[in-house]
């Protein structure tokens, strides 16, 4: 995500940015459970007290990591769609874009399981952290969902009704991603996994057309 940089040392007093960078690294290693403000501070090389000047607690840090992970997911989807060859037929072009976005979604989940889990994990501050401060502002729409909805709307404009909704398409790829990461499908070989992904994407695309 733009603006995220850093490492062991932070520069120009940008401690918040360095803490976010460290927290994203923790999430990538072990999911949202690994994101702890004290550990992020230790990695940056500052005291927990200094870290708490920038974050009210773990909940705020987790929300920041979640926004970053969701942005990374959307970027992966857009890259997958950009690699997809175009087509003169607008229906085929719309179908290919929808399938490519879904493929990018599942691919991100498989390649970056920690960040994927952080993107959708519930934010539950640690019990020892104070619950002071104003309520968190509402989060913006998840870009990954918007991309799928827009792709379905583009397919709809090519002339067919679509009984499948954006939520249905999202449910299909999200459920598949979880099955591949944490369910029985995690034991599949790479080839078998690819076959299951493509079969699911074909189902999503075909479900976007009325019978």
GUVEXDO-49653 format. One record per residue: residue in one letter; x, y, z of N, C-alpha, C, CB in turn. Coordinates in steps of 0.1 Angstrom, whole numbers, padded with zeros to 4 digits, always signed. Glycine has a CB too. Layout:
GUVEXDO-49653
aXYZXYZXYZXYZ;...
This chain:
GUVEXDO-49653
x+0009-0012+0000+0000+0000+0000+0009+0012+0000-0010+0000+0012;x+0005+0022-0007+0013+0035-0008+0014+0041+0006+0006+0045-0017;x+0026+0045+0009+0029+0051+0021+0034+0042+0032+0017+0058+0026;x+0034+0029+0029+0039+0019+0039+0053+0016+0036+0030+0006+0039;x+0062+0019+0045+0076+0016+0043+0082+0015+0057+0083+0027+0034;x+0095+0012+0057+0101+0011+0070+0108-0001+0073+0091+0013+0081;x+0112-0004+0085+0120-0016+0088+0124-0015+0103+0132-0017+0079;x+0136-0019+0106+0140-0018+0120+0141-0004+0125+0154-0025+0121;x+0145+0005+0116+0146+0019+0120+0136+0028+0112+0160+0025+0118;x+0130+0038+0119+0121+0047+0112+0129+0060+0110+0108+0049+0120;x+0124+0068+0100+0131+0080+0096+0122+0092+0097+0136+0078+0082;x+0128+0103+0100+0121+0116+0100+0109+0116+0110+0115+0119+0086;x+0111+0108+0120+0101+0108+0131+0088+0101+0127+0098+0122+0135;x+0087+0093+0116+0075+0087+0111+0073+0074+0118+0075+0085+0096;x+0071+0074+0131+0070+0062+0139+0057+0055+0136+0071+0065+0154;x+0047+0062+0134+0034+0055+0131+0035+0046+0118+0023+0065+0129;x+0042+0051+0108+0043+0044+0096+0052+0031+0098+0050+0053+0085;x+0062+0033+0106+0071+0022+0109+0064+0011+0117+0083+0026+0117;x+0055+0015+0127+0047+0006+0134+0037-0002+0126+0040+0013+0146;x+0031+0005+0116+0022-0002+0107+0029-0012+0099+0015+0009+0098;x+0041-0008+0094+0049-0017+0086+0053-0030+0094+0062-0010+0081;x+0056-0028+0106+0060-0039+0115+0047-0048+0117+0066-0035+0128;x+0036-0042+0119+0024-0049+0122+0019-0057+0110+0012-0040+0126;x+0021-0051+0098+0017-0058+0086+0026-0070+0084+0019-0049+0073;x+0039-0069+0087+0048-0080+0087+0044-0091+0097+0062-0076+0090;x+0039-0087+0108+0034-0097+0118+0022-0105+0113+0031-0091+0131;x+0013-0097+0106+0001-0103+0101+0005-0113+0090-0009-0093+0096;x+0014-0109+0081+0018-0118+0070+0024-0131+0076+0029-0110+0061;x+0031-0130+0087+0037-0142+0093+0027-0151+0099+0048-0138+0103;x+0017-0146+0106+0008-0154+0114-0006-0150+0115+0014-0156+0127;x-0011-0141+0106-0024-0137+0107-0027-0126+0117-0033-0148+0109;x-0039-0122+0120-0042-0112+0129-0039-0115+0143-0057-0108+0128;x-0038-0127+0147-0034-0131+0161-0020-0126+0164-0035-0146+0163;x-0012-0125+0154+0002-0121+0157+0004-0106+0158+0011-0126+0146;x-0006-0099+0155-0005-0084+0155-0007-0079+0170-0016-0077+0146;x+0004-0075+0176+0003-0070+0190+0012-0057+0190+0009-0081+0200;x+0006-0047+0196+0013-0034+0196+0027-0035+0202+0004-0024+0203;x+0028-0042+0213+0041-0043+0220+0051-0049+0211+0040-0050+0233;x+0047-0060+0203+0057-0067+0195+0060-0058+0183+0051-0080+0190;x+0051-0050+0178+0054-0041+0167+0064-0031+0172+0041-0034+0162;x+0062-0026+0184+0071-0016+0190+0085-0022+0191+0066-0011+0203;x+0086-0035+0196+0099-0041+0198+0106-0042+0184+0097-0055+0204;x+0099-0046+0174+0105-0047+0161+0110-0034+0155+0095-0053+0151;x+0103-0024+0158+0108-0010+0154+0119-0005+0162+0096+0000+0154;x+0120-0010+0175+0130-0006+0184+0127+0006+0193+0142-0002+0176;x+0114+0007+0196+0109+0017+0205+0102+0011+0217+0100+0028+0198;x+0099+0019+0227+0092+0014+0238+0077+0013+0235+0094+0023+0251;x+0069+0004+0242+0055+0004+0241+0048+0018+0244+0049-0007+0250;x+0054+0025+0253+0048+0038+0256+0049+0047+0244+0056+0045+0268;x+0060+0047+0237+0061+0055+0224+0050+0050+0214+0075+0054+0218;x+0048+0037+0213+0038+0032+0204+0024+0036+0207+0039+0017+0203;x+0021+0037+0220+0008+0041+0224+0005+0055+0222+0006+0037+0239;x+0015+0063+0218+0012+0077+0215+0006+0078+0201+0025+0085+0215;x+0007+0067+0193+0002+0067+0179-0010+0058+0177+0013+0063+0170;x-0012+0049+0186-0023+0039+0185-0029+0038+0199-0019+0026+0180;x-0043+0038+0200-0049+0037+0213-0047+0023+0219-0064+0040+0211;x-0045+0013+0210-0043-0001+0215-0043-0010+0203-0054-0005+0224;x-0044-0023+0206-0043-0033+0195-0055-0032+0185-0043-0047+0201;x-0066-0028+0190-0078-0027+0181-0075-0017+0170-0090-0023+0189;x-0070-0005+0173-0068+0005+0163-0057+0000+0153-0063+0018+0169;x-0046-0007+0159-0036-0012+0150-0041-0023+0141-0024-0017+0158;x-0049-0031+0146-0055-0042+0137-0064-0036+0126-0064-0052+0146;x-0072-0026+0129-0080-0020+0119-0071-0014+0108-0089-0009+0125;x-0060-0008+0112-0051-0003+0102-0045-0014+0093-0039+0005+0109;x-0041-0025+0099-0036-0036+0092-0046-0042+0083-0030-0047+0102;x-0058-0043+0088-0069-0048+0080-0072-0040+0067-0082-0049+0088;x-0071-0026+0069-0073-0018+0057-0062-0020+0047-0073-0003+0061;x-0050-0022+0052-0038-0024+0043-0040-0038+0036-0025-0024+0051;x-0044-0048+0043-0046-0061+0037-0057-0061+0027-0049-0072+0048;x-0067-0054+0029-0078-0053+0020-0074-0046+0007-0090-0046+0026;x-0065-0036+0009-0060-0029-0003-0051-0038-0011-0053-0016+0001;x-0043-0046-0004-0034-0055-0011-0042-0065-0019-0025-0062-0001;x-0053-0070-0013-0062-0080-0020-0068-0074-0033-0073-0084-0011;x-0073-0062-0032-0078-0055-0044-0068-0053-0054-0085-0042-0040;x-0056-0049-0050-0045-0047-0060-0042-0060-0067-0032-0042-0053;x-0042-0072-0060-0039-0085-0066-0050-0088-0076-0038-0096-0055;x-0062-0085-0073-0073-0087-0082-0072-0079-0095-0087-0085-0075;x-0068-0066-0093-0067-0058-0105-0055-0062-0113-0065-0043-0100;x-0044-0066-0107-0033-0071-0115-0037-0084-0123-0021-0075-0106;x-0045-0093-0117-0049-0105-0124-0058-0101-0136-0057-0114-0115;x-0067-0091-0134-0076-0087-0145-0068-0080-0156-0087-0077-0139;x-0057-0073-0152-0049-0066-0162-0042-0076-0171-0040-0056-0156;x-0039-0087-0166-0031-0097-0173-0041-0105-0183-0024-0107-0164;x-0053-0104-0181-0063-0112-0189-0064-0106-0203-0077-0113-0182;x-0063-0114-0213-0064-0109-0227-0078-0104-0229-0060-0120-0237;x-0079-0094-0237-0092-0088-0241-0099-0097-0251-0090-0074-0246;x-0111-0092-0255-0119-0099-0265-0127-0089-0272-0127-0110-0258;x-0129-0092-0285-0138-0083-0293-0152-0084-0289-0137-0086-0308;x-0156-0096-0285-0170-0098-0280-0171-0092-0266-0173-0114-0280;x-0180-0083-0264-0181-0076-0251-0186-0086-0240-0190-0065-0252;x-0194-0096-0244-0198-0105-0234-0186-0114-0229-0209-0115-0239;x-0178-0119-0238-0167-0126-0235-0157-0118-0227-0160-0132-0247;x-0155-0106-0231-0145-0097-0224-0150-0095-0209-0144-0083-0231;x-0163-0093-0207-0168-0091-0194-0167-0104-0186-0183-0087-0194;x-0169-0115-0192-0168-0128-0185-0153-0130-0181-0173-0140-0194;x-0144-0127-0190-0130-0129-0187-0126-0121-0175-0122-0127-0199;x-0130-0108-0175-0126-0099-0164-0132-0104-0151-0131-0085-0167;x-0144-0108-0151-0150-0114-0138-0142-0126-0133-0165-0117-0140;x-0139-0135-0142-0132-0147-0138-0118-0143-0133-0131-0157-0150;x-0111-0134-0140-0098-0130-0136-0098-0123-0122-0092-0120-0147;x-0108-0115-0120-0108-0109-0106-0110-0119-0095-0120-0099-0106;x-0119-0129-0098-0121-0140-0088-0108-0148-0087-0132-0149-0093;x-0101-0150-0098-0088-0158-0097-0078-0151-0089-0083-0161-0112;x-0077-0138-0091-0068-0129-0083-0071-0130-0068-0068-0115-0088;x-0084-0130-0065-0089-0130-0051-0084-0143-0045-0104-0130-0051;x-0087-0155-0051-0083-0167-0045-0068-0169-0045-0089-0179-0053;x-0061-0164-0055-0047-0165-0056-0040-0157-0044-0042-0159-0069;x-0045-0145-0041-0040-0137-0030-0042-0145-0017-0047-0124-0029;x-0053-0151-0015-0056-0158-0003-0046-0170-0001-0070-0164-0002;x-0043-0177-0012-0035-0189-0011-0020-0184-0009-0036-0197-0024;x-0016-0173-0016-0002-0169-0015+0001-0161-0002+0001-0161-0027;x-0009-0154+0003-0007-0146+0015-0018-0149+0026-0007-0131+0011;x-0018-0161+0031-0028-0165+0040-0029-0156+0053-0026-0179+0044;x-0018-0151+0058-0018-0143+0070-0025-0130+0067-0004-0141+0075;x-0021-0123+0056-0028-0110+0053-0042-0112+0049-0020-0104+0041;x-0045-0123+0042-0059-0126+0039-0068-0127+0051-0061-0138+0030;x-0063-0135+0061-0071-0136+0073-0072-0123+0080-0064-0147+0082;x-0061-0115+0080-0062-0102+0086-0072-0093+0079-0048-0096+0086;x-0074-0094+0066-0083-0086+0059-0097-0087+0064-0082-0089+0044;x-0101-0099+0069-0115-0101+0073-0117-0105+0087-0120-0112+0064;x-0106-0106+0095-0107-0110+0109-0114-0099+0117-0094-0113+0115;x-0122-0103+0127-0129-0094+0136-0118-0087+0145-0139-0101+0144;x-0120-0075+0147-0111-0067+0156-0116-0068+0170-0109-0052+0152;x-0108-0076+0179-0111-0077+0193-0099-0073+0201-0115-0092+0196;x-0099-0061+0207-0088-0057+0215-0085-0067+0226-0090-0043+0220;x-0072-0067+0230-0069-0076+0241-0076-0071+0254-0053-0075+0243;x-0079-0081+0263-0087-0079+0274-0080-0068+0284-0089-0091+0282;x-0067-0068+0283-0060-0059+0293-0059-0045+0287-0046-0064+0295;x-0063-0042+0275-0063-0029+0270-0075-0021+0273-0061-0029+0254;x-0073-0008+0277-0084+0001+0280-0093+0003+0268-0079+0014+0285;x-0106+0004+0271-0116+0006+0260-0120+0021+0259-0128-0003+0263;x-0111+0029+0262-0113+0044+0262-0113+0049+0247-0104+0051+0271;x-0117+0061+0246-0116+0068+0233-0129+0067+0225-0104+0062+0225;x-0130+0075+0214-0142+0075+0206-0144+0062+0198-0142+0087+0197;x-0156+0059+0194-0159+0047+0186-0151+0049+0173-0174+0045+0184;x-0147+0037+0168-0140+0037+0155-0150+0042+0144-0135+0023+0151;x-0145+0050+0135-0153+0055+0124-0157+0043+0114-0146+0066+0116;x-0168+0044+0107-0172+0034+0098-0162+0032+0087-0186+0037+0092;x-0159+0020+0084-0149+0017+0074-0154+0018+0060-0143+0003+0075;x-0146+0022+0050-0151+0024+0036-0154+0010+0031-0140+0030+0028;x-0162+0010+0020-0165-0002+0013-0153-0010+0009-0174+0001+0000;x-0154-0023+0010-0143-0032+0007-0141-0032-0008-0145-0046+0012;x-0129-0027-0013-0127-0026-0027-0128-0039-0034-0113-0020-0029;x-0124-0050-0028-0126-0063-0035-0140-0066-0039-0120-0075-0026;x-0149-0063-0029-0163-0065-0032-0168-0056-0043-0172-0063-0019;x-0164-0043-0043-0168-0034-0053-0163-0038-0067-0162-0020-0050;x-0151-0044-0068-0146-0049-0081-0155-0060-0086-0131-0053-0079;x-0158-0069-0078-0167-0080-0082-0181-0075-0086-0169-0091-0071;x-0186-0066-0078-0199-0060-0082-0199-0053-0095-0204-0051-0071;x-0188-0045-0097-0187-0037-0109-0185-0046-0121-0175-0027-0109;x-0178-0057-0120-0176-0067-0131-0190-0073-0134-0166-0078-0127;x-0198-0077-0124-0211-0082-0127-0220-0072-0134-0217-0087-0114;x-0219-0060-0129-0227-0049-0136-0223-0048-0150-0226-0036-0128;x-0210-0048-0153-0205-0047-0167-0211-0059-0175-0190-0047-0168;x-0211-0071-0170-0216-0082-0177-0231-0081-0179-0213-0095-0169;x-0238-0075-0169-0252-0073-0171-0255-0063-0182-0258-0067-0158;x-0246-0053-0184-0249-0044-0195-0247-0050-0209-0239-0032-0193;x-0241-0061-0210-0239-0068-0223-0252-0074-0228-0229-0078-0222;x-0263-0074-0219-0276-0078-0225-0283-0089-0217-0274-0083-0238;x-0277-0095-0207-0284-0105-0200-0288-0101-0186-0275-0118-0200;x-0298-0107-0181-0302-0105-0167-0292-0114-0159-0317-0109-0164;x-0290-0110-0147-0281-0117-0138-0287-0120-0125-0267-0110-0136;x-0292-0132-0123-0297-0136-0110-0287-0136-0099-0305-0149-0110;x-0275-0138-0102-0264-0138-0092-0261-0124-0088-0251-0146-0097;x-0259-0122-0076-0255-0108-0071-0240-0108-0068-0263-0105-0058;x-0236-0095-0065-0222-0094-0061-0219-0102-0048-0218-0080-0059;x-0228-0102-0039-0226-0109-0027-0225-0124-0029-0238-0106-0017;x-0233-0129-0039-0232-0144-0042-0218-0147-0048-0243-0148-0052;x-0213-0139-0057-0200-0141-0063-0189-0141-0052-0197-0131-0074;x-0190-0131-0044-0181-0129-0033-0181-0141-0023-0183-0116-0025;x-0193-0145-0020-0194-0157-0011-0188-0169-0017-0209-0160-0009;x-0189-0171-0031-0183-0183-0037-0168-0182-0036-0187-0183-0052;x-0161-0171-0039-0147-0171-0039-0141-0170-0025-0142-0159-0047;x-0149-0163-0016-0144-0163-0002-0145-0176+0004-0153-0152+0006;x-0156-0183+0002-0157-0197+0008-0147-0206+0002-0171-0202+0005;x-0144-0205-0011-0134-0214-0017-0121-0211-0011-0134-0212-0032;x-0118-0198-0009-0105-0194-0003-0103-0200+0011-0103-0179-0002;x-0113-0199+0019-0112-0205+0033-0111-0220+0032-0125-0201+0041;x-0118-0227+0023-0116-0241+0022-0102-0245+0018-0127-0247+0012;x-0096-0237+0009-0083-0240+0005-0072-0237+0016-0079-0232-0007;x-0075-0227+0024-0066-0224+0035-0068-0232+0048-0068-0209+0039;x-0080-0234+0052-0082-0240+0065-0091-0252+0065-0088-0230+0074;x-0097-0256+0053-0106-0267+0052-0100-0279+0046-0119-0263+0045;x-0108-0289+0042-0103-0301+0036-0096-0299+0023-0114-0311+0034;x-0099-0288+0016-0093-0286+0003-0078-0282+0004-0100-0275-0005;x-0073-0279+0016-0059-0275+0018-0050-0286+0014-0057-0270+0032;x-0055-0299+0014-0046-0310+0011-0045-0313-0004-0052-0322+0018;x-0052-0306-0012-0052-0308-0026-0038-0305-0032-0062-0300-0034;x-0034-0313-0043-0022-0310-0050-0024-0297-0057-0019-0321-0060;x-0013-0291-0062-0014-0278-0069-0023-0279-0081+0000-0273-0073;x-0022-0290-0089-0030-0291-0101-0044-0293-0098-0025-0303-0109;x-0047-0301-0088-0061-0303-0084-0067-0291-0078-0062-0315-0073;x-0059-0283-0071-0064-0270-0066-0067-0261-0077-0054-0264-0056;x-0059-0260-0087-0061-0252-0099-0074-0256-0106-0050-0252-0108;x-0077-0269-0107-0089-0274-0113-0101-0270-0105-0088-0289-0114;x-0100-0271-0092-0112-0267-0084-0115-0252-0085-0109-0271-0069;x-0104-0244-0085-0105-0229-0086-0112-0226-0100-0092-0222-0086;x-0108-0232-0111-0113-0229-0124-0128-0233-0125-0105-0235-0135;x-0131-0245-0119-0145-0250-0119-0154-0240-0111-0146-0264-0113;x-0149-0235-0100-0157-0225-0092-0159-0212-0100-0150-0222-0079;x-0148-0208-0106-0149-0195-0114-0159-0197-0126-0136-0191-0120;x-0159-0209-0132-0169-0211-0143-0183-0211-0137-0166-0225-0149;x-0185-0216-0125-0198-0215-0119-0202-0201-0116-0198-0224-0106;x-0193-0193-0111-0196-0179-0109-0200-0172-0121-0184-0172-0102;x-0193-0174-0132-0196-0167-0145-0209-0172-0150-0184-0169-0155;x-0211-0185-0150-0224-0190-0156-0236-0186-0148-0223-0205-0157;x-0234-0184-0135-0244-0179-0126-0248-0165-0128-0241-0181-0112;x-0240-0158-0136-0243-0144-0139-0252-0142-0151-0230-0136-0141;x-0255-0153-0157-0264-0153-0169-0278-0159-0165-0258-0160-0181;x-0288-0153-0170-0301-0159-0168-0303-0172-0177-0313-0149-0171;x-0310-0181-0172-0313-0193-0179-0327-0191-0187-0314-0206-0170;
